[in-house]
Amino acid sequence: MVVALDEFNLNYSRCRKRDNLHVRRLTFCIIIMICTYFVLNRVELQERDDIQASQAQILKLENCQRLTAAQKNELLQEVNAYEKDQRFARKIAEAKGEIELDARFPACLAFLKTKVLTSGQSVLDLGSAAGALLRVIGEVLDTDGGRGRMVGVELVGGWVRAAKEIFGDKMEFYNSDITEFDEIDFKFDVITLLDVVEHVQPERYDCLFSTIERYSHPETAVYFHVPSPETQLLDADQFFENVVPHHVLVGGMADHGFQLEHFSFDTDTDCGSKGEIDGKSTRNKDAKCIMNGAPKYTHFLFRQVKNPNVLVVERSIKGASST
């Protein structure tokens, strides 16, 4: 009986040692897992905070400051280099009507004729190059009863000088950065930006929206033709070539009193690259210019609102008139 009891105690002691070892190992593993979770979670939270901070900096819409001397010098160097590029001379020939218009123009003009242009309108073209777009818009308005004031604003001085020589007193052209243009006092019926906003530094977006607001009246139509975000992912390494997410444009314009009236992919511009659309609606599969799985270009049409309350999330007023 004593021997059996001793044997039991010995076996019990061995089992407890083994169990304690397993418990310690299990506890150690649990501690490692918990620590790993908190470390990874901390990293993820930090990355999210960094992204949000970066977005907040880009989308901060209350601090638009004038360009510094260093920024202006950087832009000037880029402009000087661009004026030696063959694209510089091509835009002048295009404005003169000596060569065929850019492949994007027919689609943009068709959109404007259908949804925007009417007789007598004044037009401000921001990023006007040598004036080719203003020329064709003016021709449309002339056939529809006449045009109003036509103004182009362009950073590249050589294009502005050429435009003044080509169009004389039929149109006005100003050599200025569109994010701080304030040289005239006038409210335009139509403002156009043809593939321009993607070249604006993100921290200057609010300045651009402020320029648009400065030259708008209630019901001014603002037209953007913009490369799709998918397209810009391929061009992200170019100088001042940025991805412009749709919500950034819509949100920024709303902060300055503009409501999105129309959005669509540009399915008409033909760049000779049909490609495939990745997971997109079948209605865009007829696009004639596809890049990186999406139609290359988009149309945005904004209208300055009469009542800014339509841009604010709030409860409707019971009994308010529906007219």
Number of C-alpha atoms within 10 A of each C-alpha: 6 7 8 9 10 11 12 12 12 12 12 12 12 12 12 12 12 12 12 12 12 12 12 12 12 12 12 12 12 12 12 12 12 12 12 12 12 12 12 12 12 12 12 12 12 12 12 12 12 12 12 12 12 12 13 11 12 16 17 15 18 9 10 17 12 12 13 9 9 9 10 13 12 11 16 15 10 14 17 13 10 14 15 10 11 9 11 17 15 17 20 22 17 18 24 17 13 10 12 10 17 13 12 17 15 15 17 20 17 13 17 20 14 9 13 17 22 19 14 16 18 22 26 26 23 26 23 26 26 33 29 21 23 21 18 17 17 23 13 19 19 15 10 13 11 15 20 16 17 21 20 26 22 22 19 24 18 19 24 24 14 21 24 17 11 16 16 11 10 12 19 17 25 23 18 19 19 26 22 16 20 13 9 8 8 14 19 24 23 24 23 23 18 21 15 17 24 22 15 18 15 20 16 22 23 23 22 24 22 22 18 26 19 16 19 23 18 16 16 23 25 28 22 20 22 24 25 24 22 19 19 22 15 14 14 14 10 10 10 16 18 21 21 20 14 14 9 15 16 16 15 19 24 21 17 20 21 29 22 17 13 12 13 11 19 26 20 19 20 17 14 9 13 18 16 17 18 10 8 12 8 8 9 16 18 14 23 18 21 27 21 17 15 23 30 26 25 19 21 20 23 22 22 23 20 12 9 14 10 13 15 9 7 8 6 7 7 6 6 7 6 4 3
